[in-house]
Amino acid sequence: MAKIKVTKVKSAINRPLRQKRTLEALGLKKIGQVKEHEATPNILGMVAKVSHLVSVQEA
C-alpha cells in the first residue's frame, strides 16, 4: 500500500465537532504535526473531509 504524510496546517477552533473528531482520529492535535498513514479508502475519506485543515504528501 502507498503511504501518505498528513500535516495539520490550520486550527480546529470554530470548526464542527465532526471535523475535530476526524483530526483526532488521524492523530493530529497540534498545528505542524505530521502523521504517516496507509492510503486506504478510509483514511483518504477522512482526509477529504478535513482537506481545508491539512496538507497531504506522498511518503
mmCIF file of the C-alpha atoms, coordinates in Angstrom:
data_MODEL
# 
_entry.id   MODEL 
# 
loop_
_atom_site.group_PDB 
_atom_site.id 
_atom_site.type_symbol 
_atom_site.label_atom_id 
_atom_site.label_alt_id 
_atom_site.label_comp_id 
_atom_site.label_asym_id 
_atom_site.label_entity_id 
_atom_site.label_seq_id 
_atom_site.pdbx_PDB_ins_code 
_atom_site.Cartn_x 
_atom_site.Cartn_y 
_atom_site.Cartn_z 
_atom_site.occupancy 
_atom_site.B_iso_or_equiv 
_atom_site.pdbx_formal_charge 
_atom_site.auth_seq_id 
_atom_site.auth_comp_id 
_atom_site.auth_asym_id 
_atom_site.auth_atom_id 
_atom_site.pdbx_PDB_model_num 
ATOM 1  C CA . MET A 1 1  ? 0.000   0.000  0.000  1.00 0.00 ? 1  MET A CA 1 
ATOM 2  C CA . ALA A 1 2  ? 1.052   3.560  -0.647 1.00 0.00 ? 2  ALA A CA 1 
ATOM 3  C CA . LYS A 1 3  ? 1.773   5.802  2.303  1.00 0.00 ? 3  LYS A CA 1 
ATOM 4  C CA . ILE A 1 4  ? 0.809   9.435  2.773  1.00 0.00 ? 4  ILE A CA 1 
ATOM 5  C CA . LYS A 1 5  ? 2.020   12.109 5.174  1.00 0.00 ? 5  LYS A CA 1 
ATOM 6  C CA . VAL A 1 6  ? -0.746  14.262 6.626  1.00 0.00 ? 6  VAL A CA 1 
ATOM 7  C CA . THR A 1 7  ? 0.212   17.622 8.181  1.00 0.00 ? 7  THR A CA 1 
ATOM 8  C CA . LYS A 1 8  ? -2.149  19.810 10.185 1.00 0.00 ? 8  LYS A CA 1 
ATOM 9  C CA . VAL A 1 9  ? -1.857  23.366 8.852  1.00 0.00 ? 9  VAL A CA 1 
ATOM 10 C CA . LYS A 1 10 ? -4.895  25.146 10.335 1.00 0.00 ? 10 LYS A CA 1 
ATOM 11 C CA . SER A 1 11 ? -6.606  25.273 13.700 1.00 0.00 ? 11 SER A CA 1 
ATOM 12 C CA . ALA A 1 12 ? -9.767  23.341 14.518 1.00 0.00 ? 12 ALA A CA 1 
ATOM 13 C CA . ILE A 1 13 ? -11.158 26.216 16.594 1.00 0.00 ? 13 ILE A CA 1 
ATOM 14 C CA . ASN A 1 14 ? -14.676 27.206 15.469 1.00 0.00 ? 14 ASN A CA 1 
ATOM 15 C CA . ARG A 1 15 ? -14.988 24.021 13.405 1.00 0.00 ? 15 ARG A CA 1 
ATOM 16 C CA . PRO A 1 16 ? -17.791 21.469 13.747 1.00 0.00 ? 16 PRO A CA 1 
ATOM 17 C CA . LEU A 1 17 ? -17.254 18.685 16.274 1.00 0.00 ? 17 LEU A CA 1 
ATOM 18 C CA . ARG A 1 18 ? -17.228 16.142 13.451 1.00 0.00 ? 18 ARG A CA 1 
ATOM 19 C CA . GLN A 1 19 ? -14.156 17.792 11.887 1.00 0.00 ? 19 GLN A CA 1 
ATOM 20 C CA . LYS A 1 20 ? -12.397 17.987 15.259 1.00 0.00 ? 20 LYS A CA 1 
ATOM 21 C CA . ARG A 1 21 ? -13.012 14.277 15.840 1.00 0.00 ? 21 ARG A CA 1 
ATOM 22 C CA . THR A 1 22 ? -11.752 13.464 12.350 1.00 0.00 ? 22 THR A CA 1 
ATOM 23 C CA . LEU A 1 23 ? -8.488  15.282 13.065 1.00 0.00 ? 23 LEU A CA 1 
ATOM 24 C CA . GLU A 1 24 ? -8.154  13.366 16.346 1.00 0.00 ? 24 GLU A CA 1 
ATOM 25 C CA . ALA A 1 25 ? -8.781  10.090 14.523 1.00 0.00 ? 25 ALA A CA 1 
ATOM 26 C CA . LEU A 1 26 ? -5.977  10.969 12.123 1.00 0.00 ? 26 LEU A CA 1 
ATOM 27 C CA . GLY A 1 27 ? -3.727  11.546 15.145 1.00 0.00 ? 27 GLY A CA 1 
ATOM 28 C CA . LEU A 1 28 ? -3.341  15.287 14.604 1.00 0.00 ? 28 LEU A CA 1 
ATOM 29 C CA . LYS A 1 29 ? -3.504  17.535 17.649 1.00 0.00 ? 29 LYS A CA 1 
ATOM 30 C CA . LYS A 1 30 ? -1.115  20.438 17.084 1.00 0.00 ? 30 LYS A CA 1 
ATOM 31 C CA . ILE A 1 31 ? -0.524  22.649 14.060 1.00 0.00 ? 31 ILE A CA 1 
ATOM 32 C CA . GLY A 1 32 ? 2.538   21.445 12.187 1.00 0.00 ? 32 GLY A CA 1 
ATOM 33 C CA . GLN A 1 33 ? 2.198   17.886 13.457 1.00 0.00 ? 33 GLN A CA 1 
ATOM 34 C CA . VAL A 1 34 ? 2.828   15.204 10.814 1.00 0.00 ? 34 VAL A CA 1 
ATOM 35 C CA . LYS A 1 35 ? 1.450   11.651 10.796 1.00 0.00 ? 35 LYS A CA 1 
ATOM 36 C CA . GLU A 1 36 ? 2.082   8.920  8.266  1.00 0.00 ? 36 GLU A CA 1 
ATOM 37 C CA . HIS A 1 37 ? -0.825  6.670  7.233  1.00 0.00 ? 37 HIS A CA 1 
ATOM 38 C CA . GLU A 1 38 ? -1.537  3.961  4.693  1.00 0.00 ? 38 GLU A CA 1 
ATOM 39 C CA . ALA A 1 39 ? -3.515  5.333  1.734  1.00 0.00 ? 39 ALA A CA 1 
ATOM 40 C CA . THR A 1 40 ? -6.633  3.249  2.392  1.00 0.00 ? 40 THR A CA 1 
ATOM 41 C CA . PRO A 1 41 ? -10.100 4.402  1.308  1.00 0.00 ? 41 PRO A CA 1 
ATOM 42 C CA . ASN A 1 42 ? -10.994 5.086  4.973  1.00 0.00 ? 42 ASN A CA 1 
ATOM 43 C CA . ILE A 1 43 ? -8.003  7.370  5.541  1.00 0.00 ? 43 ILE A CA 1 
ATOM 44 C CA . LEU A 1 44 ? -8.422  9.128  2.190  1.00 0.00 ? 44 LEU A CA 1 
ATOM 45 C CA . GLY A 1 45 ? -12.078 9.815  3.011  1.00 0.00 ? 45 GLY A CA 1 
ATOM 46 C CA . MET A 1 46 ? -11.162 11.310 6.386  1.00 0.00 ? 46 MET A CA 1 
ATOM 47 C CA . VAL A 1 47 ? -8.500  13.485 4.750  1.00 0.00 ? 47 VAL A CA 1 
ATOM 48 C CA . ALA A 1 48 ? -11.048 14.673 2.170  1.00 0.00 ? 48 ALA A CA 1 
ATOM 49 C CA . LYS A 1 49 ? -13.438 15.781 4.941  1.00 0.00 ? 49 LYS A CA 1 
ATOM 50 C CA . VAL A 1 50 ? -10.777 17.996 6.551  1.00 0.00 ? 50 VAL A CA 1 
ATOM 51 C CA . SER A 1 51 ? -8.783  18.869 3.413  1.00 0.00 ? 51 SER A CA 1 
ATOM 52 C CA . HIS A 1 52 ? -9.054  22.590 4.237  1.00 0.00 ? 52 HIS A CA 1 
ATOM 53 C CA . LEU A 1 53 ? -7.236  21.981 7.560  1.00 0.00 ? 53 LEU A CA 1 
ATOM 54 C CA . VAL A 1 54 ? -4.484  19.611 6.430  1.00 0.00 ? 54 VAL A CA 1 
ATOM 55 C CA . SER A 1 55 ? -1.924  19.158 3.665  1.00 0.00 ? 55 SER A CA 1 
ATOM 56 C CA . VAL A 1 56 ? -1.093  15.768 2.165  1.00 0.00 ? 56 VAL A CA 1 
ATOM 57 C CA . GLN A 1 57 ? 2.110   14.448 0.604  1.00 0.00 ? 57 GLN A CA 1 
ATOM 58 C CA . GLU A 1 58 ? 3.119   11.026 -0.652 1.00 0.00 ? 58 GLU A CA 1 
ATOM 59 C CA . ALA A 1 59 ? 5.613   9.350  1.655  1.00 0.00 ? 59 ALA A CA 1 
# 
